[in-house]
Amino acid sequence: MPLTTRWVLGRDWMLHAECAHAPNPDMWFPKAHNDPAADTAAAVCLRRCAVWQECAAYALCTQQSAGIHAGVLLNGRPGADNRRLQARLEGVELAPCLLALVEGQRSRRKRPSVSAGHNRWRGLYPTSSI
């Protein structure tokens, strides 16, 4: 059965995550990348967590930028972080709506681009001429 958006974004799966029951929750948010606790936390995710797939999908869909998710230490670089999380989800069956979110595609209508001549803020704020 594929992972669905409702399940991942509903967050009920978090009750089953290893990090939710850890004696030291701070180890999932290390202060430095060379912190030994980061390696320990990542190993717990990779070896024992039953919901690592949901965790990876959640981190991608909600654009998490810090902490350890699905065994991946996020370092605030969205491009690199997303590629590493997407690699973790390689071969995991995702529902089409969740797949669109994970791949960074929007299933909703895209907002008009300001460079395309559309400015939705035009006229809302007074302009000042200095």
SETORTOR-841694 format. One record per residue (C-alpha): residue number from 0; x, y, z. Coordinates in steps of 0.001 Angstrom, whole numbers. Layout:
SITE|NUM|X|Y|Z .
...
END
This chain:
SITE|0|0|0|0 .
SITE|1|1509|3372|-958 .
SITE|2|2171|6184|1477 .
SITE|3|-534|8837|1207 .
SITE|4|-538|12562|1851 .
SITE|5|-3234|12212|4504 .
SITE|6|-1159|9683|6476 .
SITE|7|2165|11535|6194 .
SITE|8|869|15046|6841 .
SITE|9|-1618|13814|9446 .
SITE|10|1354|12960|11658 .
SITE|11|-245|9988|13475 .
SITE|12|2782|7974|12367 .
SITE|13|4976|10087|14646 .
SITE|14|3676|8141|17644 .
SITE|15|5502|5092|16247 .
SITE|16|8814|6871|15585 .
SITE|17|11886|5862|17572 .
SITE|18|12731|9523|18232 .
SITE|19|9367|10042|19956 .
SITE|20|10385|7593|22683 .
SITE|21|14039|8530|23033 .
SITE|22|15388|9439|26474 .
SITE|23|17293|12350|24906 .
SITE|24|15244|14020|22131 .
SITE|25|17978|16640|21618 .
SITE|26|20197|14072|19922 .
SITE|27|17982|14388|16817 .
SITE|28|18920|18070|16598 .
SITE|29|22714|18139|16989 .
SITE|30|24462|21475|17431 .
SITE|31|27318|20488|15077 .
SITE|32|27612|18108|12141 .
SITE|33|30547|16313|13746 .
SITE|34|28606|15650|16969 .
SITE|35|28824|11919|17836 .
SITE|36|25190|12020|18954 .
SITE|37|24226|12723|15331 .
SITE|38|25772|9428|14227 .
SITE|39|24003|7586|17037 .
SITE|40|20631|9147|16162 .
SITE|41|21046|8415|12453 .
SITE|42|21925|4791|13253 .
SITE|43|18773|4450|15380 .
SITE|44|16684|5807|12498 .
SITE|45|18261|3466|9977 .
SITE|46|18237|304|12075 .
SITE|47|15185|449|14324 .
SITE|48|12639|3040|13204 .
SITE|49|9527|1538|11624 .
SITE|50|8318|4833|10130 .
SITE|51|11464|6178|8451 .
SITE|52|9676|6360|5090 .
SITE|53|6966|8596|6511 .
SITE|54|9649|10686|8197 .
SITE|55|11538|11242|4938 .
SITE|56|8349|12155|3070 .
SITE|57|7251|14491|5878 .
SITE|58|10627|16259|5929 .
SITE|59|10423|16824|2169 .
SITE|60|6783|17921|2106 .
SITE|61|7161|20349|4995 .
SITE|62|10612|21584|3930 .
SITE|63|12376|20740|7181 .
SITE|64|15818|22328|7389 .
SITE|65|17287|21020|10643 .
SITE|66|17605|17814|12582 .
SITE|67|17848|14184|11601 .
SITE|68|14988|12813|9522 .
SITE|69|14967|9216|8248 .
SITE|70|18644|8905|9101 .
SITE|71|19610|12011|7112 .
SITE|72|21212|14940|8931 .
SITE|73|19736|18097|7406 .
SITE|74|22134|20992|7199 .
SITE|75|19967|23856|5960 .
SITE|76|20869|23471|2275 .
SITE|77|17493|22642|705 .
SITE|78|18846|21332|-2597 .
SITE|79|21341|18904|-1088 .
SITE|80|19037|17926|1770 .
SITE|81|16141|17209|-607 .
SITE|82|18318|15074|-2872 .
SITE|83|19501|12987|87 .
SITE|84|15949|12527|1388 .
SITE|85|14655|11658|-2082 .
SITE|86|17432|9076|-2402 .
SITE|87|16210|7496|866 .
SITE|88|12727|7196|-667 .
SITE|89|14024|5498|-3827 .
SITE|90|11841|2460|-4468 .
SITE|91|9205|3385|-1865 .
SITE|92|5674|3325|-3248 .
SITE|93|4067|6758|-2878 .
SITE|94|518|7801|-3745 .
SITE|95|480|10198|-6733 .
SITE|96|-473|13250|-4663 .
SITE|97|2362|12586|-2193 .
SITE|98|4771|11835|-5017 .
SITE|99|4012|15260|-6483 .
SITE|100|4801|16936|-3149 .
SITE|101|7967|14923|-2612 .
SITE|102|9263|15720|-6077 .
SITE|103|8635|19412|-5470 .
SITE|104|5847|19691|-7996 .
SITE|105|2732|21518|-6954 .
SITE|106|-574|19846|-7617 .
SITE|107|-2246|23236|-7172 .
SITE|108|-2178|26119|-9611 .
SITE|109|1170|27877|-9661 .
SITE|110|1311|31488|-8566 .
SITE|111|1959|34021|-11311 .
SITE|112|5518|35153|-11624 .
SITE|113|6330|38795|-10947 .
SITE|114|8757|38727|-13862 .
SITE|115|5917|37638|-16145 .
SITE|116|4238|40986|-15629 .
SITE|117|1917|39870|-12872 .
SITE|118|2235|41571|-9535 .
SITE|119|-450|40580|-7096 .
SITE|120|758|43172|-4566 .
SITE|121|400|46092|-6987 .
SITE|122|-2021|48657|-5637 .
SITE|123|-2127|47237|-2113 .
SITE|124|568|49425|-655 .
SITE|125|1104|53130|-1228 .
SITE|126|4256|53965|-3089 .
SITE|127|6471|56788|-2052 .
SITE|128|8599|58835|-4360 .
SITE|129|11781|59977|-2715 .
END
